[in-house]
Amino acid sequence: MSLHATTTVEASADVSLRVPRGATEDLTSGVAGVLDAIDAVTDATVDRVTGVHPAYTDIRVDAAVTVRLRLSEDCDPEQAVRERLQDGFGITKVQRVGPVDPV
């Protein structure tokens, strides 16, 4: 078993993602739910929704968000935030990341 030192950071990002229809009562909660489901994310806040594109089975959303994530201490924080977000189910694109600040 190997142990890796981790740190918690807070970052802002502009993301595009898919929110399942009927998954939550409102769109903002749906966006936060998609982000909260990412393993590294400990908290997600939707600052603003910048675009909405309804589709048959989901809603495509562009949003400005603030997230808190657990990252390895020996990584490039901005790149690691981008990679963790892009690996999340439902995330289609991460347009911008930054600034990234330790918490």
Secondary structure by P-SEA (a helix, b strand, c coil): cbbbbbbbbbbcccbbbbbcccccccaaaaaaaaaaaccccccccccccccccccccbbbbbbbbbbbbbbbcccaaaaaaaaaaaacccccccccccccccc
